[in-house]
């Protein structure tokens, strides 16, 4: 008896059917799903966010080969962002036999049902082969093992890749010292459906015209805290406006304004401050989270004459001495 996939509908935007134009990525996904079956949200994110850059990766490889296949080379991405494009290009290198590797960060959506936790997959709409839809897996999947026994939410987003990265960072900090500071959209295990798309700085239905919008989901910092497995101490999450205030952004702004007589520059400084600190803008959307050695919070800082731990910058009120 074949498994039955339960249809699940939800949208992150208000686009009409007319906006669901058929993109090359949509064609690729529908062929893939028809051939192998529904895919996870994590796999969907990887396909949509990385597939188009394969052509760029091939271009770089072509030029590398034409220049003599040097064993060392520099791949430089100039511009704002986190080096995502470079990471995607390196992934193409890996697929073509290079030893370079990169880790994708994507989420699995899991929903509580009468039959227990079930993962959300993406399938082709049987009523329209040019549309995608959400469906619930008919049986358990590995993603459900990441759900806590006492979980009270009915929708949970899990990111195994992020857990692996946190475990690696924790082990490194435990053995060698150091610290890690993580900044991103996120929550402390309180939100449910945060998977969404953006196109032109506006919300966009994640299943419409795949490949034309950026896909994202908030970080669950409570999950990252669990993944440290007690190897390190963690601080936060703390909202960006509080973190930057603790870091002295108000004093910094005053100094910059006092030393600037140019009207345009002063307006840019005030605008930038408002964008970072305004709760309705980035002030309460971004959060900061830190990983530190346990001894850092227990007075084990050997640089101090007394074993009294100093406050961690950004996570406590700034004190002038």
N, C-alpha and C positions, 0 to 999 in steps of 0.2 A: 504494500500500500504506500503510495507516495506521500511525502510530508506535505502539509498544507501551510503555506506562508500567509499569515494574517496581515492584512493591509493596515498600514499606519500612516495617517495623514497629519502633517504639520508643515508650516511654512515660516520663513523668516522675513518675508516681504509681502507686498500686495500687488505683485505684477500680474497682469492679465495674461490670458493664454496667447495673445498676439505677440508678447515679448519673448515667448519661448521659441526663438528662432533656432534652427538646427545648426549647431556649430560642429567643426571637425571633431572636437573632443566628445560631443554628444554621440556622434556616429561611432567613434571608437568605443565608447562605453556601452552603447547598446549592442554592438557586435560582441564585445567581451562578455556581457551579462548573458546574452542569448546562447553563447557557446559554453560558458562555465557555470552559470547560475548567479543569483544575487550576490553582491559584494558588500563588505562591511563599510561603514562610514569612514573608517581609518584608511582603507584601500582607496575609497573614492577620493578622499582628500589628497592622497599621494599622487594619484593619477592626474587630478585636476591641477594641482599646484606645481608638479614637476614635469609632466609629459611635454608641454610645449617647448621647453628649453633644450630638448634633446638635439634640435637642429643647431642651436648655438654651440652646444658641446661638440658636435661633429665638426663644426667650422673650426673651433680651436684645435681639435685633434688634427684636422687636415693641415692647418698652418704649422703645427708642431712637427708633423711628419715632413713637411716640405722644407723646414728649416734644419733638418738633420737629426731629429729625434733625440735631442739632448736629454741626458738623464736627470738634469736639474733645470727647472724653469720657474718663472714667476707668473702666476695668474692673479691679476689685480682687478678688483671691482671698485671703481670710484663712484661715490654717490652715497646718499643717505640709506640707512637700513642696517640689516644685521648680516650681510654677506650671504643672503639666501640664494641669490643667483649663482654665485661662485660655488656654493655647496651643491646646487643642482647640476652644474656643469661637471663638477668632480664626480658626481654620481654616474654621469655618462661615461667618464673615463673608467670607472670601476666596471661598468657593464661591458666595456670593450677589452677587459683583461688587465686594466691597470691595478696596481696594489692600493691606490687611493680609495678611501671609503668615507661615507658620510651617513649620519643617522637621521631619518625622518622623524618628525614629531607630529603625530596625529592621534585622534581620539576614537574610542569605541563608545557608542551609545547603548545603554542598557536600561530596560524598562521593567518595572514590576508588574506582573500579570497574575491571574488566578492560578496559573500553572507554575509560578515562580518567576525568577528573573529571566528575561529573554532579550537577546541583542537585537538592535535595529539594523536592518540591512537595506540596501538600495537595489531596486529591481526595475525592469522596464514595465511601463503601464500596458497591460494587455488590451486596453481600449484605444491606445494611441502609441504606436511604436516609436514616436519621436518625443515621448515624455518619460520621465523617470518618476518613481514613487518610493515611499518608505514602506517596508514590510517588517514584520516581526519573525524572527527565526522560530521554526516549529519545535526546536529542542535546544538543550543547553549548548553553549559555546565556551571556549576558554576565557573569554573576556569576563564572564560572570564570576570567575574565581577571585577577581579583584574587589568584589563587593564585600563590605564589612558585614558580619552577622547582625549587628545592631543598626544597620543603615535604616534611617527613617524616611529618606526621600524616595519617591517612586520613579524618578528618572535620574540616572547617574551617568556621568561621562568619565571614562577611565583612559589613562594614557600609559600603557606599559613601557613605551620608549622613554618617557620622562622618568619613570621609576628607575630604569636601568642607569640613566645618566646620574641621577641623584645618588644611587648606590656607589657608583664609581667615584663621584666627588667626595662622598662621605668617607670612603675607605682611604682615599688619598689624603684628606685633611686629618683623619685619625692617625695615620702613619707618619705624615710628613709636616703637619701643621698647615697654616694658611687659612683661607676663608673663601667663601663663595657668596656673591650677592646676586640675587635673581629679581628681575623687575619685569612685570607683565600684567596684563589684564588678569584678574583672578578673584578668588573668594576663599573662605576658610571652611569649605565643605557645606555650604549653605544653599548654593544655587543648583538649579536642575538643568534646564535646556538653555545652553549658551552657544551652541553650534549655530553659526550664522555666516552670511556672506555680505561683502561690501563691493559695490561697483560705483565709481565716481563719488566716493565718500558717502554713499547712501546705502541703506539696507537693501539686500538683494536676495531673492529666494535661492537657496543653496542648490536646488535641483534644476533651475532654469538657466539655459545657455551656459553649461559648464565650460570652464576655461576662460570666461570673460570677467569673472569676479574673484576676489580674494576670499578665501575661506578661513575661518578662525574659530576658536573656542577658548573660554576662560580657563586659566590654570586653577586646579584644585590644590591649594597649598596644604590642606590637611592630608592629602594623599602624599605629597612630597615629604611632609614631616614623618609620616609612617615609614616611607621608603628609606629614611636614614637609618632605621633599625637601631636607634639609640647610639650609633657610633659617634655622632657629633651632636652639639647643641644647636637649636634653631631659634631664630628670633623673627617675629612677624607672623603673618603679613601686616604691614602698616601702610596706610594710604599715602600716596605720593605727596599730597599737600603737607601731611604731618612730617614725613621723612625729610623733605626739602626744608621745611621750617626748622626742624631740629638741626639741619646741616648749616643753617645760617643764611638762607636765601634772601631773607628780608634785609639783613645787613649788607649782603653782597649787592643787592639791587640799589640800596641807598648810596653805596660807595661809587657804583658805576654811574648813577644819575648825577651825583655831586661832581664827578670828573668829566662829564659830557655836557658840552654847550650846544651841540647840534640837535635841532628839534626833531629831525627824522630819526636819529639814533635813539633819542630818549623815548619816542613813541614806540619804536621797535622793542626796546627793553621792557616797557610797560606792557605791551601786547604779549610778548613772550612770557612774562611773569604771570599774566592773567591766564594764558593758555595752560601753563603748568600747574597753577595753584587753584584756579576756580573749580569748585566742586561740580559745577555743571559741565565742565570741559574735561580736562585730564586729571584734575586734583584728586578726585575720589575713584577714578576708573583704574588707574595704575596702582599697583601695590609692590612693596619691596619685602624681600624675604632673605634671611641670611643663614648661612651654615658656618659654625665656628667650632674649634676644639673645646671640649668640656672645660679644660683648665682655664680657658680664656675668661669664662664666667665664674670661675671658682678661685680667682686670685692667683692663678699660676703664671702670670706674666713676669718673666724673669727680668724684664727691663725696669721694673719698679722696685724701689727699696723696701716697700712693705707689700705683703700679700693681700692687698685690697684691690679687687678687680676694677679697672676703669670702665666707664660706660662705653657702650658700642655706639659709635657715631651714627646718627640718623635714627636710632631706635630709642633715644632718650632725649630729654630737653637739653639744648646746648647751654653749657655753663662756661662763662668767661672767667678766667683767672688772671 
